Amino acid sequence: MMVEPSTFADEDCRLVIFRSLQNRDGQQTMATSIEKSSPYTLSTNTMPATLIQPSFVSASLRFFTPPSDGSRPFIENLRGKESSVSLDTAGFQFYNEPAKHKSFKNDEEIKREYYPESIELIKKLTGASRVVLFDHTTRRRRPGVSGADPSNRQPAAMVHGDQTARAARNRVLRHLPESESGELLKHRYQIINLWRPISHPAYDWPLALADYRSVDAEKGLTPVAFFHPGREENRETMGVSYNPALKFKYLRGMTPDEIVLIKCYDSKDDGSVAIMTPHTAFEDPTTPADALFRESIELRALVFYDD
């Protein structure tokens, strides 16, 4: 079928992409590519059509308070536009930083080999004076497996923030001696996750991140406490309620050489920087049928500055 080139508005662009996504199971689509310009341009030719790096996908996300009308948020693919976000503006930042450690199968090897290089990497990328890694999680998606099993952690499919302000402070007190923590808490500190695909590109259940500039911190965030029987230390995370203003982003097909730093907390709360990042795993409707199940590792770091 021959289709004439056309231009259309932002919302039309999203609708075209979504309609094309519904046809991914062996059916021919009309658009060959969609390039973001002003206005958007739909390029076409007479070859069998394929949607190349769609700018937006639509997916069902789980919220603390879900949308009353069942809305499916749009998630923007930042491939080629990675520089549009940064750790202090959006709350997250993408980098190409291959790791020396490659296997990610043995926890002790990860701590011995991957921790030291990651500490130096976080220092380099943030300018921090000190970085303390306090834990890590490897996730290997296996349909039908319970994520409650620590040895089979699954992608976390709930929009959330990892820490509240109180939880972040408690992390410092928990993981550092009292002789050091008191002074460190007088200066700027953060909790940052370093997230990386392992083994193969993460087309399957990638990570969606909400740009902090679209977050309503007064209305959209709810502290959620987790109580563990028999444990003195409990956790507090941030539940995120649906808001149509939320702008979600992702980097389609992240490779093991790519990372994203995710700001979970920042003590610099004067309004000049992002202080957290709502995020979730999600089912990307553009995932190739033969994509391998997602495997990833996230490190959690206490990050300290001299200022």
Secondary structure, DSSP 8 states (H G I E B T S, - for coil): -----EEE-HHHHHHHHHHHHTTTTT--BS-SEEE--SSEEEE--SS-B---S-SEEE-----SS--TT----EEEE-TT-GGG--TTTTSEEEEE---S------HHHIIIIIHHHHHHHHHHHH--SEEEEEEEEEEE--TT--TTSGGG-----S-EES--HHHHHHHHHHHS-HHHHHHHTTS-EEEEEEEEE-SS-B-SS-EEEE-GGG--TTTSEEEEEE--TT-S--EEEEEE---TT--EEE-TTB-TTEEEEEEEEES--SSSS-----EEE---TT--TT----EEEEEEEEEE---
